[in-house]
Protein backbone atom coordinates (compact mmCIF):
# COMPACT_ATOMS: atom_id res chain seq x y z
CA UNK A 1 0.00 0.00 0.00
CA UNK A 2 0.95 3.63 -0.45
CA UNK A 3 0.19 5.23 2.90
CA UNK A 4 0.40 8.81 4.17
CA UNK A 5 0.93 9.33 7.89
CA UNK A 6 0.06 12.87 9.00
CA UNK A 7 1.63 13.92 12.31
CA UNK A 8 1.22 16.95 14.56
CA UNK A 9 4.13 19.37 14.26
CA UNK A 10 4.64 20.11 17.97
CA UNK A 11 7.28 17.39 18.34
CA UNK A 12 9.54 15.72 15.82
CA UNK A 13 8.89 12.07 14.91
CA UNK A 14 10.12 10.45 17.11
CA UNK A 15 10.21 13.16 19.81
CA UNK A 16 13.48 14.13 21.44
CA UNK A 17 11.86 14.14 24.87
CA UNK A 18 8.15 14.00 25.81
CA UNK A 19 5.59 13.21 23.11
CA UNK A 20 3.46 10.09 23.13
CA UNK A 21 1.52 10.69 19.91
CA UNK A 22 4.60 11.37 17.79
CA UNK A 23 6.37 8.39 19.31
CA UNK A 24 3.51 6.09 18.35
CA UNK A 25 3.44 7.53 14.82
CA UNK A 26 7.15 6.74 14.54
CA UNK A 27 6.70 3.13 15.65
CA UNK A 28 3.78 2.67 13.26
CA UNK A 29 5.55 4.28 10.30
CA UNK A 30 8.73 2.25 10.67
CA UNK A 31 6.83 -1.00 11.19
CA UNK A 32 4.68 -0.44 8.09
CA UNK A 33 7.87 0.10 6.08
CA UNK A 34 9.39 -3.06 7.58
CA UNK A 35 6.31 -4.96 6.41
CA UNK A 36 6.89 -3.76 2.84
CA UNK A 37 4.57 -0.77 2.51
CA UNK A 38 5.44 2.60 0.98
CA UNK A 39 4.96 5.31 3.58
CA UNK A 40 5.14 9.10 3.30
CA UNK A 41 5.38 10.94 6.60
CA UNK A 42 4.10 14.50 6.91
CA UNK A 43 5.95 15.88 9.93
CA UNK A 44 8.56 18.41 11.01
CA UNK A 45 11.82 18.46 9.08
CA UNK A 46 13.95 17.27 12.03
CA UNK A 47 12.06 13.95 12.09
CA UNK A 48 14.07 10.74 11.79
CA UNK A 49 12.44 8.18 9.52
CA UNK A 50 12.94 5.66 6.74
CA UNK A 51 9.77 7.01 5.14
CA UNK A 52 9.65 9.72 2.51
CA UNK A 53 9.43 12.90 4.59
CA UNK A 54 7.39 15.95 3.59
CA UNK A 55 7.95 18.79 6.04
CA UNK A 56 6.11 22.13 6.26
CA UNK A 57 8.58 23.38 8.89
CA UNK A 58 12.26 22.58 9.50
CA UNK A 59 12.08 22.06 13.27
CA UNK A 60 9.29 20.85 15.54
CA UNK A 61 7.36 23.64 17.20
CA UNK A 62 7.54 23.07 20.95
CA UNK A 63 11.31 23.17 21.42
CA UNK A 64 11.94 26.19 19.19
CA UNK A 65 13.28 29.23 21.04
CA UNK A 66 11.28 31.61 18.86
CA UNK A 67 7.64 30.62 19.14
CA UNK A 68 5.67 30.21 15.92
CA UNK A 69 1.96 30.04 15.19
CA UNK A 70 1.15 26.31 14.99
CA UNK A 71 -1.99 26.96 12.92
CA UNK A 72 0.07 28.40 10.07
CA UNK A 73 2.28 25.35 9.69
CA UNK A 74 -0.50 22.82 10.05
CA UNK A 75 -2.39 24.61 7.26
CA UNK A 76 0.74 24.49 5.10
CA UNK A 77 1.10 20.79 5.85
CA UNK A 78 -2.47 20.08 4.75
CA UNK A 79 -1.92 22.02 1.55
CA UNK A 80 1.21 19.97 0.80
CA UNK A 81 -0.76 16.81 1.51
CA UNK A 82 -3.75 17.65 -0.66
CA UNK A 83 -1.53 18.63 -3.59
CA UNK A 84 -0.23 15.07 -3.75
CA UNK A 85 -3.18 13.17 -2.23
CA UNK A 86 -3.66 11.10 -5.38
CA UNK A 87 -0.26 9.49 -4.74
CA UNK A 88 -1.69 7.54 -1.79
CA UNK A 89 -4.06 4.64 -1.36
CA UNK A 90 -4.99 5.86 2.09
CA UNK A 91 -4.27 8.84 4.34
CA UNK A 92 -3.91 8.30 8.08
CA UNK A 93 -4.35 11.46 10.16
CA UNK A 94 -3.15 11.96 13.73
CA UNK A 95 -3.95 15.68 14.01
CA UNK A 96 -7.24 15.55 15.86
CA UNK A 97 -10.22 17.07 14.00
CA UNK A 98 -8.36 19.92 12.30
CA UNK A 99 -8.55 18.40 8.82
CA UNK A 100 -12.20 17.27 8.91
CA UNK A 101 -13.74 19.93 6.60
CA UNK A 102 -11.00 19.26 4.02
CA UNK A 103 -10.55 15.49 4.14
CA UNK A 104 -14.32 15.18 3.93
CA UNK A 105 -14.15 16.70 0.44
CA UNK A 106 -11.36 14.74 -1.25
CA UNK A 107 -11.75 11.36 -2.94
CA UNK A 108 -8.86 9.63 -1.16
CA UNK A 109 -9.77 7.08 1.54
CA UNK A 110 -8.73 8.23 4.99
CA UNK A 111 -9.01 7.60 8.71
CA UNK A 112 -8.13 9.50 11.86
CA UNK A 113 -6.70 8.12 15.06
CA UNK A 114 -7.98 10.19 17.97
CA UNK A 115 -5.19 10.46 20.52
CA UNK A 116 -6.83 12.82 23.01
CA UNK A 117 -9.66 12.95 25.53
CA UNK A 118 -13.21 12.88 24.14
CA UNK A 119 -15.23 13.77 27.23
CA UNK A 120 -15.28 17.55 26.62
CA UNK A 121 -18.77 18.96 25.87
CA UNK A 122 -17.82 20.88 22.72
CA UNK A 123 -16.57 17.69 21.08
CA UNK A 124 -20.06 16.21 21.15
CA UNK A 125 -21.26 19.21 19.13
CA UNK A 126 -18.42 18.80 16.64
CA UNK A 127 -18.84 15.06 16.10
CA UNK A 128 -22.57 15.38 15.53
CA UNK A 129 -21.64 17.41 12.45
CA UNK A 130 -18.81 15.08 11.39
CA UNK A 131 -20.42 11.80 12.39
CA UNK A 132 -19.41 10.03 9.15
CA UNK A 133 -15.66 10.69 9.37
CA UNK A 134 -13.93 7.30 9.89
CA UNK A 135 -12.14 7.40 13.24
CA UNK A 136 -10.10 4.99 15.35
CA UNK A 137 -9.96 4.94 19.15
CA UNK A 138 -6.90 3.94 21.18
CA UNK A 139 -8.99 2.33 23.92
CA UNK A 140 -12.57 1.25 24.44
CA UNK A 141 -12.86 3.72 27.30
CA UNK A 142 -11.95 6.63 25.02
CA UNK A 143 -14.73 5.94 22.54
CA UNK A 144 -17.42 5.54 25.21
CA UNK A 145 -18.00 9.32 25.31
CA UNK A 146 -19.01 9.51 21.63
CA UNK A 147 -20.63 6.17 20.84
CA UNK A 148 -22.53 7.42 17.77
CA UNK A 149 -19.55 8.46 15.61
CA UNK A 150 -18.14 6.36 12.77
CA UNK A 151 -15.76 4.15 14.72
CA UNK A 152 -13.90 1.84 12.35
CA UNK A 153 -11.77 0.20 15.02
CA UNK A 154 -9.91 0.35 18.30
CA UNK A 155 -6.14 -0.07 18.07
CA UNK A 156 -4.00 -0.15 21.18
CA UNK A 157 -0.60 1.51 21.01
CA UNK A 158 2.40 -0.75 20.55
CA UNK A 159 6.15 -0.48 20.98
CA UNK A 160 8.99 -2.35 19.20
CA UNK A 161 9.63 -5.66 20.92
CA UNK A 162 13.32 -5.01 21.47
CA UNK A 163 13.06 -1.34 22.42
CA UNK A 164 13.16 -1.80 26.20
CA UNK A 165 15.48 -4.08 28.14
CA UNK A 166 14.04 -6.36 30.79
CA UNK A 167 15.06 -5.65 34.40
CA UNK A 168 14.34 -8.81 36.45
CA UNK A 169 15.34 -7.33 39.80
CA UNK A 170 12.97 -4.97 41.59
CA UNK A 171 14.10 -1.41 42.09
CA UNK A 172 14.11 0.74 45.21
CA UNK A 173 12.12 3.83 44.18
CA UNK A 174 8.72 4.75 42.82
CA UNK A 175 8.61 6.38 39.39
CA UNK A 176 6.34 8.99 37.82
CA UNK A 177 6.64 9.87 34.13
CA UNK A 178 4.52 12.37 32.21
CA UNK A 179 3.40 15.98 32.48
CA UNK A 180 3.06 18.10 35.58
CA UNK A 181 -0.63 19.02 35.39
CA UNK A 182 -3.70 18.56 37.60
CA UNK A 183 -5.11 15.72 35.50
CA UNK A 184 -1.92 13.65 35.71
CA UNK A 185 -2.15 13.41 39.49
CA UNK A 186 1.48 13.96 40.48
CA UNK A 187 0.23 15.33 43.82
CA UNK A 188 -1.28 11.91 44.52
CA UNK A 189 2.04 10.25 43.65
CA UNK A 190 3.87 12.51 46.09
CA UNK A 191 1.39 11.73 48.87
CA UNK A 192 1.69 7.99 48.27
CA UNK A 193 5.48 8.31 48.47
CA UNK A 194 5.25 10.40 51.65
CA UNK A 195 2.97 7.99 53.47
CA UNK A 196 4.77 4.87 52.28
CA UNK A 197 8.23 6.27 53.07
CA UNK A 198 9.58 5.41 49.62
CA UNK A 199 11.66 7.62 47.36
CA UNK A 200 9.81 9.05 44.37
CA UNK A 201 11.58 10.08 41.17
CA UNK A 202 9.61 12.35 38.85
CA UNK A 203 10.57 12.55 35.17
CA UNK A 204 8.14 15.04 33.73
CA UNK A 205 7.80 18.12 31.58
CA UNK A 206 6.15 21.36 32.68
CA UNK A 207 4.23 23.10 29.90
CA UNK A 208 3.89 26.87 29.96
CA UNK A 209 0.19 26.57 30.84
CA UNK A 210 1.05 24.48 33.91
CA UNK A 211 3.99 26.51 35.29
CA UNK A 212 1.89 28.33 37.88
CA UNK A 213 0.36 25.03 39.06
CA UNK A 214 3.84 23.51 39.31
CA UNK A 215 5.29 26.41 41.26
CA UNK A 216 2.38 27.09 43.58
CA UNK A 217 0.91 23.61 44.18
CA UNK A 218 3.51 20.94 43.39
CA UNK A 219 6.87 22.45 44.37
CA UNK A 220 5.81 23.00 48.01
CA UNK A 221 4.92 19.31 48.24
CA UNK A 222 8.52 18.34 47.44
CA UNK A 223 9.51 19.53 50.90
CA UNK A 224 7.14 17.03 52.53
CA UNK A 225 8.25 13.83 50.79
CA UNK A 226 11.43 12.11 49.52
CA UNK A 227 11.11 13.45 45.94
CA UNK A 228 13.71 13.85 43.20
CA UNK A 229 12.59 15.96 40.24
CA UNK A 230 14.49 14.97 37.11
CA UNK A 231 12.56 16.84 34.39
CA UNK A 232 11.96 15.57 30.86
CA UNK A 233 13.77 12.46 29.69
CA UNK A 234 14.15 10.83 26.29
CA UNK A 235 13.72 7.23 25.23
CA UNK A 236 17.25 6.05 26.08
CA UNK A 237 17.12 7.51 29.59
CA UNK A 238 13.60 6.20 30.10
CA UNK A 239 14.65 2.54 29.81
CA UNK A 240 16.91 2.63 32.83
CA UNK A 241 14.66 5.03 34.75
CA UNK A 242 11.65 2.73 34.41
CA UNK A 243 13.56 -0.55 34.62
CA UNK A 244 15.21 0.29 37.94
CA UNK A 245 11.93 1.42 39.52
CA UNK A 246 10.06 -0.56 42.15
CA UNK A 247 6.75 0.43 40.53
CA UNK A 248 5.36 3.07 38.20
CA UNK A 249 2.75 5.30 39.77
CA UNK A 250 0.02 6.26 37.29
CA UNK A 251 -2.38 8.29 39.48
CA UNK A 252 -4.35 9.96 36.70
CA UNK A 253 -7.30 12.20 37.52
CA UNK A 254 -8.89 12.21 34.07
CA UNK A 255 -10.10 9.67 31.47
CA UNK A 256 -6.61 8.88 30.09
CA UNK A 257 -7.15 7.56 26.52
CA UNK A 258 -4.16 5.20 26.70
CA UNK A 259 -1.05 6.03 28.73
CA UNK A 260 1.97 4.87 26.73
CA UNK A 261 4.27 4.92 29.74
CA UNK A 262 2.35 2.01 31.28
CA UNK A 263 3.39 -0.38 28.51
CA UNK A 264 6.91 1.09 28.48
CA UNK A 265 7.26 0.35 32.19
CA UNK A 266 5.82 -3.15 31.91
CA UNK A 267 8.15 -3.90 28.99
CA UNK A 268 11.01 -3.27 31.44
CA UNK A 269 9.33 -5.59 33.95
CA UNK A 270 8.12 -2.78 36.21
CA UNK A 271 4.57 -3.16 37.57
CA UNK A 272 1.96 -0.40 37.54
CA UNK A 273 -0.03 1.13 40.36
CA UNK A 274 -2.71 3.01 38.45
CA UNK A 275 -5.96 4.77 39.23
CA UNK A 276 -9.18 3.21 37.94
CA UNK A 277 -9.61 5.87 35.25
CA UNK A 278 -9.89 5.80 31.47
CA UNK A 279 -7.89 3.05 29.81
CA UNK A 280 -6.02 1.82 32.89
CA UNK A 281 -8.21 -1.30 33.41
CA UNK A 282 -7.69 -2.21 29.72
CA UNK A 283 -3.90 -2.09 29.98
CA UNK A 284 -3.09 -3.31 33.48
CA UNK A 285 -4.15 -6.78 34.64
CA UNK A 286 -5.07 -6.20 38.26
CA UNK A 287 -3.01 -8.48 40.50
CA UNK A 288 -0.89 -9.75 37.58
CA UNK A 289 0.95 -6.78 36.03
CA UNK A 290 0.21 -4.30 38.78
CA UNK A 291 -2.71 -2.99 40.77
CA UNK A 292 -5.70 -0.83 39.92
CA UNK A 293 -6.57 1.47 42.80
CA UNK A 294 -9.27 3.95 43.81
CA UNK A 295 -7.53 5.97 46.52
CA UNK A 296 -4.23 6.99 48.02
CA UNK A 297 -4.88 4.52 50.83
CA UNK A 298 -5.23 1.74 48.23
CA UNK A 299 -1.95 2.82 46.66
CA UNK A 300 -0.04 2.63 49.93
CA UNK A 301 -1.47 -0.80 50.64
CA UNK A 302 -0.62 -2.13 47.17
CA UNK A 303 2.96 -0.89 47.33
CA UNK A 304 3.47 -3.41 50.12
CA UNK A 305 2.12 -6.15 47.82
CA UNK A 306 4.29 -5.39 44.77
CA UNK A 307 6.50 -8.38 45.58
CA UNK A 308 3.58 -10.59 44.53
CA UNK A 309 3.85 -9.29 40.94
CA UNK A 310 6.05 -11.30 38.59
CA UNK A 311 8.16 -8.86 36.59
CA UNK A 312 8.53 -11.35 33.72
CA UNK A 313 4.74 -11.54 33.48
CA UNK A 314 4.65 -7.75 33.09
CA UNK A 315 6.99 -7.94 30.12
CA UNK A 316 5.18 -10.90 28.56
CA UNK A 317 1.90 -8.98 28.75
CA UNK A 318 3.40 -6.24 26.58
CA UNK A 319 4.95 -8.69 24.10
CA UNK A 320 1.62 -10.47 23.74
CA UNK A 321 -0.66 -7.44 23.40
CA UNK A 322 1.15 -4.14 22.88
CA UNK A 323 3.79 -4.44 20.17
CA UNK A 324 4.37 -2.20 17.16
CA UNK A 325 3.90 -5.24 14.92
CA UNK A 326 0.48 -5.97 16.36
CA UNK A 327 -0.48 -2.28 16.13
CA UNK A 328 0.58 -2.09 12.46
CA UNK A 329 -1.30 -5.28 11.58
CA UNK A 330 -4.44 -3.91 13.20
CA UNK A 331 -4.20 -0.69 11.21
CA UNK A 332 -3.54 -2.61 7.99
CA UNK A 333 -6.75 -4.54 8.55
CA UNK A 334 -8.64 -1.26 8.90
CA UNK A 335 -6.94 0.20 5.80
CA UNK A 336 -7.96 -2.87 3.81
CA UNK A 337 -11.54 -2.71 5.03
CA UNK A 338 -11.82 0.97 4.13
CA UNK A 339 -10.31 0.44 0.69
CA UNK A 340 -12.05 -2.75 -0.36
CA UNK A 341 -15.03 -3.13 1.95
Secondary structure, 3 states (H helix, E strand, C coil): CEEEEECCCCCCCCCCCCCHHHHHHHHHHHHHHHCCCEEEEECCCCCCCCCEEECCCCCCCCCCCCCCCHHHHHHHHHHHHHHCHHHCCEEEECCCCCCHHHHCCCCCEEEEECCCCCCCHHHHHHHHHCCCCCEEECCHHHHHHHCCCCEEEECCCCECCCCCCCCCCCCCCEEEEEECCHHHCHHHHHHHHHHHCCCEEEEEECCHHHHHHHHHHHHHHHCCCCEEECCCCCHHHHHHHHHCCCEEEECCCCCCCCCHHHHHHHHHCCCEEEECCCCHHHHCCECCCEEEECCHHHHHHHHCCHHHCCHHHHHHHHHHHCEHHHHHHHHHHHHHHHHHC
